[in-house]
Amino acid sequence: MGGPAPDGVLWEAKPDGSPPIARLSGFAEPLQTVFDGASFFVTQGAIGAGVWRVPRSGGVGFAFGLEKGGGVESMALDEECLYWGGFQGVFSLSRAAADVAAE
């Protein structure tokens, strides 16, 4: 999977009403976003073909190739895992593994 194509921008809205901050640009057809306090997880592609992990501080995102469950339709987080539902079922990835993979 290559880098994001130049379409969408991931913005972090500020609860105090101050201007939002652009964290990463270049998403091709961004679909869904979840945030765990440290990173944003964003699906992109016409059929949710990939998930990107973007640090809250911005900078370079890390793409997860989804060998199982392409066509991401929904995502969720808990303390341990990122979950996604796709064409082939519901899958999970340890958030610790996602952090290590992105280093």
C-alpha positions as CSV (number, residue, x, y, z in Angstrom):
1,M,0.0,0.0,0.0
2,G,1.4,3.4,-1.0
3,G,1.1,6.7,0.8
4,P,-2.2,8.6,0.9
5,A,-3.3,10.3,-2.3
6,P,-3.9,14.1,-2.0
7,D,-7.6,14.4,-1.1
8,G,-8.6,14.5,2.5
9,V,-7.2,16.2,5.6
10,L,-7.3,14.9,9.2
11,W,-8.3,17.8,11.4
12,E,-8.2,17.8,15.2
13,A,-11.1,20.0,16.5
14,K,-10.4,21.8,19.8
15,P,-13.1,21.7,22.5
16,D,-12.4,25.3,23.5
17,G,-13.4,26.6,20.1
18,S,-9.9,27.6,19.0
19,P,-9.1,26.8,15.4
20,P,-8.7,23.2,14.4
21,I,-5.2,21.8,13.7
22,A,-4.4,19.8,10.5
23,R,-2.7,16.6,11.6
24,L,-2.1,14.9,8.3
25,S,-3.2,15.6,4.7
26,G,-3.5,13.5,1.7
27,F,-6.1,10.9,2.6
28,A,-7.9,9.3,-0.4
29,E,-11.5,9.1,0.4
30,P,-11.3,9.0,4.2
31,L,-14.3,7.2,5.7
32,Q,-14.1,6.8,9.5
33,T,-11.9,8.0,12.4
34,V,-11.4,6.8,16.0
35,F,-9.1,8.4,18.5
36,D,-7.5,6.7,21.5
37,G,-6.0,9.8,23.2
38,A,-2.6,9.3,21.5
39,S,-3.3,8.3,17.9
40,F,-6.0,8.7,15.3
41,F,-7.0,5.6,13.3
42,V,-8.5,6.5,9.9
43,T,-9.9,4.2,7.2
44,Q,-9.5,5.3,3.6
45,G,-10.1,4.1,0.1
46,A,-13.3,3.6,-1.9
47,I,-14.2,0.4,0.1
48,G,-12.2,1.1,3.3
49,A,-9.2,-0.7,1.9
50,G,-6.7,0.5,4.5
51,V,-6.4,1.8,8.1
52,W,-3.9,4.5,9.0
53,R,-2.5,5.3,12.4
54,V,-1.6,9.0,12.8
55,P,0.1,10.3,16.0
56,R,-1.8,13.1,17.7
57,S,1.2,15.2,17.2
58,G,0.8,14.8,13.5
59,G,3.6,13.9,11.1
60,V,3.9,10.7,9.1
61,G,1.0,8.2,9.4
62,F,1.5,4.4,9.4
63,A,-0.6,2.3,7.1
64,F,-1.9,-1.1,8.2
65,G,-2.4,-3.5,5.3
66,L,-5.5,-5.4,6.1
67,E,-4.8,-8.9,4.9
68,K,-8.1,-9.9,6.5
69,G,-11.3,-8.0,6.4
70,G,-10.9,-5.4,3.7
71,G,-13.8,-3.2,3.0
72,V,-13.8,-1.6,6.5
73,E,-17.3,-0.5,7.4
74,S,-16.8,0.4,11.1
75,M,-14.1,0.7,13.7
76,A,-14.1,0.7,17.5
77,L,-11.5,0.9,20.3
78,D,-11.1,-0.4,23.8
79,E,-8.2,-0.3,26.2
80,E,-6.5,-3.2,24.4
81,C,-7.5,-3.4,20.8
82,L,-8.6,-1.7,17.6
83,Y,-11.6,-3.5,16.1
84,W,-12.9,-3.3,12.6
85,G,-15.8,-4.8,10.7
86,G,-15.2,-5.7,7.1
87,F,-16.6,-7.8,4.2
88,Q,-15.2,-10.9,5.8
89,G,-16.1,-10.4,9.4
90,V,-14.9,-8.6,12.6
91,F,-11.2,-8.4,13.4
92,S,-8.9,-6.9,15.9
93,L,-5.3,-5.6,16.3
94,S,-3.6,-5.1,19.6
95,R,-3.0,-1.3,20.2
96,A,0.4,-2.2,21.6
97,A,1.3,-4.0,18.4
98,A,0.1,-1.0,16.3
99,D,2.3,1.3,18.4
100,V,5.4,-1.0,17.9
101,A,4.7,-1.5,14.2
102,A,4.6,2.3,13.6
103,E,8.0,3.0,15.2
